[in-house]
Amino acid sequence: MQRIRVGLTGLGAVLLIVAISAAIFETASHQPGSGTNTTLNQSEQSVANMVSANGSEAPSEPLAEIGVTPGAPANNAQASK
């Protein structure tokens, strides 16, 4: 009977800790300044400017564009040269 009491006490303690941590995280997520409406810092703004400056066209081979892998030729005319 003592083992059951100790086990249930431990289970209750774990559930209490989980409930308290969930309440803390939910309160923190509702505070002003958290979330996606925050202002961008300097590096985020520069990255956003670079992305918008590159155009709206998505790269067909992003790894080849950054030089990690060799890219395939764009068309057959360029391949024969």
N, C-alpha and C positions, 0 to 999 in steps of 0.2 A: 504494500500500500504506500510505503514511503517513496519507492521508486516512481510510482505513478504521480504522486504529489510533486516530486522534484521535476519530473518531465513536464507536467502541465505548467508548473511555475516558470520553467525555462521557455516553454512555448509562448506563454503569456508575455514574458519579458521581450522576446524577439518580436512578437506582434506589436507591442507597445513602441519599441524602437522604430519599427518600420512605419507605423502610423505617425509618429512624431516627425520623422524625416520627410515623409510625404507631405505633411502639412507645412513644413519649413520650405520645401522646394516649391510648393504651389504658391505660397505667399511671396517668395522671391520672384516667381515668374510674373506676378501681377503688379510688381512695383514699376513706377514710371522710369523710363530710361532703359528698360530691358526689352529685348525682342528685336524686331526688324525695323522699327521706326527710329533707331538711333542714327546719329549723324555719322558720316564716314570720316575716318581719319585720313591723314595725308597719303599713306601708302595705298589705302583702298581707293581713294579718288584717282590716284595716278594709274592704277591698274584698270579702273573703269574707263578712264580716258583712252588708254591704249587699246582696250577692246573695242570701244566705239570708233576709234580712229582707223582700225583695221578694216572696217566695213562690216556690213551685216551678213556677208556670205560666209558660211561655215567652211572651214578647210576640209578638203576631201581626204587628206592624209595628214593628220596632225602630228604623227611621229616623224614623218619625213620633213614636215615643215620646220620642226625644231632641230632637225639634224640627227636624230637618234637612229633612224633607219633610212636606207636609200629609197627614194621615191620612184614610183613608176612614171614613165613618160606621159605627158598630158594627152598626146595623140600620136598617131603613127608617123606623121611628118617629122616630128621632133625626134622620134626613135631612130629614123633612118639617117639622120645627120651626124 
